[in-house]
Amino acid sequence: MTFEYQRVPEFAGGRRLHLNENTRGCSPAVLAAIRGLDATRLAFYPAYASAIRRCADHLGVDRDAIVLTNGLDEGIMAACLVAARDRRIEPESIVIEPAFDMYAACTDAAGGTVVTVAPEADFVFPTAAVLAAITPVTRLVFLTNPNNPTGRIIESETIAHIAHAAPQATIFLDEAYGDFARTSFLPVRHAHPNVLIGRTFAKAHGLAALRVGVVIGAPDRLEALRRAITPYSLNVCAAVALEAALDDPGHVAAYVAEVEQSRRLLYAACDRWRVDYWESAANFVLIRLGDRTAEVVSALARRGIFVRDRSNEPGCAGCVRITAGVVDDTRACIQAMEETLCDAR
Ligand SMILES: *Cc1c(COP(=O)(O)O)cnc(C)c1O
């Protein structure tokens, strides 16, 4: 079986509620920082010391405990390359479904074997099944907290339990949406040296197009990852943008608050329509519209509102994932959904 990332159409304009981006955009300080670059800064290979220091301080970790990456996707790929290097075995990556496509796609591209764990009812985290899937050749376990596409949280004790049960593996804890969740494994990571934590500045910080991520972990475990990443993988715009974004925490805080308001609006609408949804700790909500999903997704697209049909993901039959960002977009989406849902009744 092969796995690949399901590319979405490149919509121009409209309300983009399908990729969990920051729909408000990045901080104005980021634009100023990029405009401030001169011809030689673009001509010279980028220096990273300042961005690394700034990012490590932001996370409250030592500088040698982080690796900056060209988007978190690169961190995931690097972890897969490292995991697949042991040629004496057929290294396995455990992926708990429904999951972000890149875990399986990168494992596959690196030559590893994907072992999937099926979801439980209501997306309760399948701890027993994950523990049962661990074998002597497990080299990676991907955990996503909060999960994409469900927005559900994994308890820290569960993460610790899995890390303890798989000392032969790296636990890649993807906290891409950690800024929205106000919870992180960072404070307890020292007790679990086989856990690498992935963060991205694509979502809450609004730098998706610039491509900036970071992997945090024990320095010796990060050494192998560093060797799997090319020396100038972040371009200079991304490096200066990261610093500028971190210097404007108010921008992120305001957006996180707006996301919470949008989530509540979506929950209230679902309650009115009597459709199922899952309370989310991230900047999106997974909603089960059942057999009306495809119809609603295309009706919204005709009005320039793009949402993501997740029906083909395990456990997500009839589900749509809607980004909760700018409140005006959320209201427009709810209005359009209401008209579509009521129309056909
Ligand atoms: C968006 C996303 C990423 C990728 O982040 P980039 O920095 O844009 O590469 C990683 N993991 C999850 C769960 C995501 O949703």
Ligand as a Chemical Component Dictionary entry (heavy atoms), coordinates in Angstrom:
data_LIG
# 
_chem_comp.id                   LIG 
_chem_comp.type                 NON-POLYMER 
_chem_comp.pdbx_formal_charge   0 
_chem_comp.three_letter_code    LIG 
# 
loop_
_chem_comp_atom.comp_id 
_chem_comp_atom.atom_id 
_chem_comp_atom.alt_atom_id 
_chem_comp_atom.type_symbol 
_chem_comp_atom.charge 
_chem_comp_atom.model_Cartn_x 
_chem_comp_atom.model_Cartn_y 
_chem_comp_atom.model_Cartn_z 
_chem_comp_atom.pdbx_ordinal 
LIG C1 C1 C 0 -0.523 21.905 9.213  1  
LIG C2 C2 C 0 0.028  20.735 9.946  2  
LIG C3 C3 C 0 1.389  20.439 9.896  3  
LIG C4 C4 C 0 2.327  21.071 8.910  4  
LIG O1 O1 O 0 2.794  22.279 9.244  5  
LIG P1 P1 P 0 3.745  23.064 8.230  6  
LIG O2 O2 O 0 4.591  23.863 9.149  7  
LIG O3 O3 O 0 2.862  23.895 7.370  8  
LIG O4 O4 O 0 4.545  22.089 7.431  9  
LIG C5 C5 C 0 1.866  19.407 10.667 10 
LIG N1 N1 N 0 1.044  18.675 11.430 11 
LIG C6 C6 C 0 -0.273 18.905 11.487 12 
LIG C7 C7 C 0 -1.143 18.058 12.334 13 
LIG C8 C8 C 0 -0.827 19.930 10.728 14 
LIG O5 O5 O 0 -2.151 20.104 10.713 15 
# 
loop_
_chem_comp_bond.comp_id 
_chem_comp_bond.atom_id_1 
_chem_comp_bond.atom_id_2 
_chem_comp_bond.value_order 
_chem_comp_bond.pdbx_ordinal 
LIG C1 C2 SING 1  
LIG C2 C3 SING 2  
LIG C2 C8 DOUB 3  
LIG C3 C4 SING 4  
LIG C3 C5 DOUB 5  
LIG C4 O1 SING 6  
LIG O1 P1 SING 7  
LIG P1 O2 DOUB 8  
LIG P1 O3 SING 9  
LIG P1 O4 SING 10 
LIG C5 N1 SING 11 
LIG N1 C6 DOUB 12 
LIG C6 C7 SING 13 
LIG C6 C8 SING 14 
LIG C8 O5 SING 15 
# 
